[in-house]
Amino acid sequence: MKKVRRFCMPSAVPAAIASSLIFAVGAVVFLFTMISENSNIYIKLFGGAFCIGMFFAARALFKELYLNYAAMFKKRLEYFKQIGVFPMVAPDFEQGVRWFGKNLVVGKNFLFGRENGMIVMYGEIDQLFRNEHRTDYTSGDSPSFDYYLKMVANGKEYTICSLKKQNLNSDEWYQFCNFLSIKNPNAHISQYFQQTQSLVDDSSSGDD
């Protein structure tokens, strides 16, 4: 099961480092306002509030980068234990085949998504599709694109794993579709792209 965890879960180290850096900024500002000779009560209160705000920001970032995936992974394993298929998980992973740049392990009974906390039984899939997510930037930089394999199960949408652009219309994709249609004839496999978009404000307020 350790191999399954390492594959399905993102590393906690980058998330911990990023969160620690954010909190460290708040702590430094707080300490500076406390020891500065020019600090009055209002500046000290601002420093304390800023530190608290950065603490919650750090916690939210750690949750986004790691804890959400950990919770999903744990939830999946608990569900498999409830229905009695948990002993099949690790052997299925060991015998599975890696597809899409090793981002997906395809077993006889399960799909294992890399670093997304997802393990899926074929019978759970109601719909499977590819997602192209475009990120635009207010600074005018060229947009970036991310690609994902997603599914719908019980009316909810989940990300199984990341894809690369070359995976989207590859022979491997169509082989996978044929394989899934055998494993779950009731699953709807969409050949259309779901396109989503987000805007990131990365413009510098200090520019002249």
C-alpha positions as CSV (number, residue, x, y, z in Angstrom):
1,M,0.0,0.0,0.0
2,K,3.0,2.3,0.5
3,K,3.6,2.3,-3.3
4,V,0.0,3.2,-3.9
5,R,0.2,6.0,-1.5
6,R,3.4,7.4,-3.0
7,F,1.9,7.3,-6.4
8,C,-1.6,8.7,-5.6
9,M,-0.6,11.3,-3.1
10,P,1.4,14.5,-3.8
11,S,4.5,15.0,-1.6
12,A,3.7,17.0,1.6
13,V,7.2,18.7,1.5
14,P,6.6,21.3,-1.2
15,A,3.2,22.2,0.4
16,A,4.8,22.5,3.8
17,I,7.7,24.7,2.5
18,A,5.3,27.0,0.7
19,S,3.0,27.3,3.7
20,S,5.9,27.9,6.0
21,L,7.3,30.7,3.9
22,I,3.9,32.5,3.9
23,F,3.6,32.2,7.6
24,A,7.2,33.3,8.1
25,V,6.4,36.6,6.3
26,G,3.6,37.2,8.7
27,A,5.8,36.3,11.7
28,V,8.6,38.7,10.5
29,V,6.2,41.6,10.1
30,F,4.8,40.9,13.5
31,L,8.2,40.8,15.2
32,F,9.3,43.9,13.5
33,T,6.2,45.9,14.7
34,M,6.8,44.6,18.2
35,I,10.5,45.6,18.5
36,S,10.4,48.7,16.4
37,E,10.9,51.9,18.5
38,N,8.5,53.8,16.2
39,S,5.7,51.3,16.7
40,N,2.5,52.5,18.4
41,I,-0.4,50.4,19.5
42,Y,-2.1,50.7,16.1
43,I,1.0,49.5,14.3
44,K,1.4,46.6,16.7
45,L,-2.3,45.6,16.3
46,F,-1.8,45.7,12.5
47,G,1.3,43.5,12.9
48,G,-0.7,41.0,14.9
49,A,-3.6,41.0,12.5
50,F,-1.3,40.6,9.6
51,C,0.4,37.6,11.2
52,I,-2.9,36.0,11.9
53,G,-4.0,36.6,8.4
54,M,-0.9,35.0,7.0
55,F,-1.3,32.0,9.3
56,F,-4.8,31.3,7.8
57,A,-3.4,31.9,4.3
58,A,-0.7,29.4,5.0
59,R,-3.1,26.9,6.3
60,A,-5.4,27.3,3.3
61,L,-2.5,26.8,1.0
62,F,-1.4,23.6,2.7
63,K,-4.9,22.3,2.6
64,E,-5.2,23.1,-1.2
65,L,-1.8,21.6,-2.0
66,Y,-1.9,18.5,0.2
67,L,-4.7,18.0,2.8
68,N,-7.5,17.8,0.2
69,Y,-5.8,15.1,-1.7
70,A,-5.0,13.2,1.6
71,A,-8.6,13.4,2.6
72,M,-9.7,12.1,-0.8
73,F,-7.3,9.2,-0.7
74,K,-8.3,8.3,2.9
75,K,-12.0,8.5,1.9
76,R,-11.4,6.2,-1.1
77,L,-9.7,3.5,1.0
78,E,-12.3,3.6,3.7
79,Y,-15.0,3.1,1.1
80,F,-13.2,0.1,-0.4
81,K,-12.9,-1.4,3.1
82,Q,-16.6,-1.0,3.6
83,I,-17.5,-2.8,0.4
84,G,-14.8,-5.5,0.9
85,V,-12.5,-4.8,-2.1
86,F,-9.6,-3.2,-0.1
87,P,-7.4,-6.3,-0.3
88,M,-7.5,-6.0,-4.1
89,V,-6.2,-2.5,-4.3
90,A,-2.4,-3.0,-3.8
91,P,-2.1,-6.1,-6.1
92,D,-4.1,-4.4,-8.8
93,F,-1.7,-1.4,-8.6
94,E,1.3,-3.7,-8.8
95,Q,0.0,-5.5,-11.9
96,G,-1.3,-2.4,-13.5
97,V,0.0,-0.7,-16.7
98,R,1.1,3.0,-16.6
99,W,-0.5,5.2,-19.3
100,F,-0.4,8.8,-20.3
101,G,3.2,9.5,-19.4
102,K,2.9,7.4,-16.2
103,N,0.2,9.7,-14.8
104,L,-2.4,6.9,-14.7
105,V,-2.1,3.3,-13.6
106,V,-4.7,1.1,-15.3
107,G,-5.4,-2.1,-13.4
108,K,-8.0,-4.9,-13.8
109,N,-10.3,-3.4,-11.3
110,F,-9.2,0.2,-10.6
111,L,-7.7,3.3,-12.1
112,F,-5.0,5.1,-10.0
113,G,-4.5,8.8,-10.6
114,R,-1.1,10.2,-9.9
115,E,-0.9,12.9,-7.2
116,N,-4.6,13.5,-7.1
117,G,-5.6,11.1,-4.3
118,M,-7.9,9.2,-6.7
119,I,-8.5,5.5,-6.9
120,V,-11.6,4.6,-9.0
121,M,-13.4,1.4,-9.7
122,Y,-14.5,1.2,-13.3
123,G,-18.1,0.6,-12.3
124,E,-18.2,4.0,-10.5
125,I,-17.6,6.0,-13.7
126,D,-20.7,7.6,-15.2
127,Q,-18.9,9.9,-17.6
128,L,-15.3,10.3,-18.6
129,F,-13.9,13.3,-20.5
130,R,-10.8,15.4,-21.1
131,N,-10.5,18.9,-19.7
132,E,-8.4,21.8,-21.1
133,H,-7.9,24.6,-18.6
134,R,-6.6,27.9,-19.8
135,T,-5.1,30.4,-17.4
136,D,-4.9,34.1,-18.5
137,Y,-2.7,36.7,-16.9
138,T,-3.5,40.4,-16.3
139,S,0.1,41.3,-17.1
140,G,-0.4,40.3,-20.7
141,D,1.8,37.3,-20.6
142,S,0.9,34.4,-22.9
143,P,-1.8,32.1,-21.4
144,S,-0.8,28.7,-20.0
145,F,-2.7,25.5,-20.4
146,D,-3.2,22.4,-18.2
147,Y,-4.9,19.2,-19.3
148,Y,-6.7,16.7,-17.1
149,L,-8.6,13.4,-17.3
150,K,-11.8,13.9,-15.4
151,M,-14.9,11.8,-14.6
152,V,-18.4,12.2,-13.2
153,A,-19.6,9.8,-10.5
154,N,-22.9,10.1,-8.7
155,G,-23.4,13.5,-10.1
156,K,-20.0,14.9,-8.9
157,E,-17.0,15.8,-11.0
158,Y,-13.5,14.5,-10.0
159,T,-10.0,14.9,-11.5
160,I,-8.4,11.5,-12.0
161,C,-5.0,12.7,-13.2
162,S,-3.1,15.3,-15.3
163,L,-2.5,14.8,-19.0
164,K,-0.1,16.2,-21.5
165,K,-1.2,17.9,-24.7
166,Q,0.1,15.1,-26.8
167,N,-2.1,12.6,-24.9
168,L,-5.3,14.3,-25.9
169,N,-5.7,12.8,-29.3
170,S,-3.1,10.1,-29.2
171,D,-3.6,6.4,-30.1
172,E,-3.2,5.8,-26.4
173,W,-6.3,7.8,-25.6
174,Y,-8.5,5.9,-28.0
175,Q,-7.0,2.6,-26.8
176,F,-7.9,3.7,-23.3
177,C,-11.5,4.6,-24.4
178,N,-11.9,1.1,-25.9
179,F,-10.6,-0.5,-22.8
180,L,-12.9,1.5,-20.5
181,S,-15.9,0.7,-22.7
182,I,-15.2,-3.0,-22.1
183,K,-14.8,-2.6,-18.4
184,N,-17.9,-0.4,-18.0
185,P,-20.2,-0.4,-21.1
186,N,-22.5,2.1,-19.3
187,A,-19.9,4.8,-19.0
188,H,-20.3,7.7,-21.3
189,I,-16.9,8.6,-22.8
190,S,-17.0,12.1,-24.2
191,Q,-14.8,12.8,-27.3
192,Y,-15.4,16.5,-26.8
193,F,-13.1,18.7,-24.7
194,Q,-14.5,20.4,-21.7
195,Q,-12.8,23.9,-21.6
196,T,-12.4,25.9,-18.5
197,Q,-10.7,29.2,-17.9
198,S,-9.3,31.3,-15.0
199,L,-7.7,34.8,-14.7
200,V,-4.7,35.4,-12.5
201,D,-3.8,39.0,-11.5
202,D,-0.1,39.0,-11.7
203,S,0.3,42.7,-12.7
204,S,2.7,44.7,-10.5
205,S,1.2,47.8,-8.8
206,G,4.6,49.2,-8.5
207,D,5.1,49.6,-12.3
208,D,5.2,53.1,-13.6
